[in-house]
Amino acid sequence: AQTVTQSQPEMSVQEAETVTLSCTYDTSESDYYLFWYKQPPSRQMILVIRQEAYKQQNATENRFSVNFQKAAKSFSLKISDSQLGDAAMYFCAYRSVGPNNAGNNRKLIWGLGTSLAVNP
Amino acid sequence: DSGVTQTPKHLITATGQRVTLRCSPRSGDLSVYWYQQSLDQGLQFLIQYYNGEERAKGNILERFSAQQFPDLHSELNLSSLELGDSALYFCASSATEGHEAFFGQGTRLTVV
């Protein structure tokens, strides 16, 4: 079974600085998706970034980028120019690709999260 | 706004009671997933429906059940509630061939 591990329960960063959140996972599958979700105090689960395992290029979304190391099964999130609004819980999640038929189970397997504080 | 609507946002009930949580997926999304987020166990997958049919089950208790209706909205029924059922329950939906899931704002259930 697949597992996702986030080894940093809490992190903090100064406003405008850069921070990296760690995530490792375990799987025997060769193709899968990895995600970072953000959960602010509002509790809404917001997709931050997505990475397909078959792509070697690291995904980037504005100030958010990932360092995807497939062989090491590592998927870290880098937040550049941190803003106060980035303060939230960040969850790393794994999803199997599954068979190519409609409705196949695309459940997410989650890490326990990293609480990020942004200091002004 | 993700387009996924969950009601109610908050629910407080007593042990032994039964509650129903409701989810309306994004327009056009056929898959609905239910997740439970508790403090000690993080996010756990409960169950998935696709176009009205159950497709996958996760760590869902026998006291819990769900269904997806012809209009694609879904309900999660929790019965014989215990203190340990207190959690945030999320609904998510995804398109047939979509890669990511879009989440509702969750229902905060408190069992007293």
Interface residues (C-beta under 8 A of the other chain):
Chain A: Y33 F35 Y37 S42 R43 Q44 M45 I46 L47 R50 E52 F91 R95 A102 G103 N104 N105 R106 K107 L108 I109 W110 G111 L112 G113
Chain B: S2 L30 S31 Y33 Y35 G42 L43 Q44 F45 Q48 Y50 N51 E53 R55 A56 G58 L88 F90 A92 S94 T96 E97 H99 E100 A101 F102 F103 Q105 G106 R108
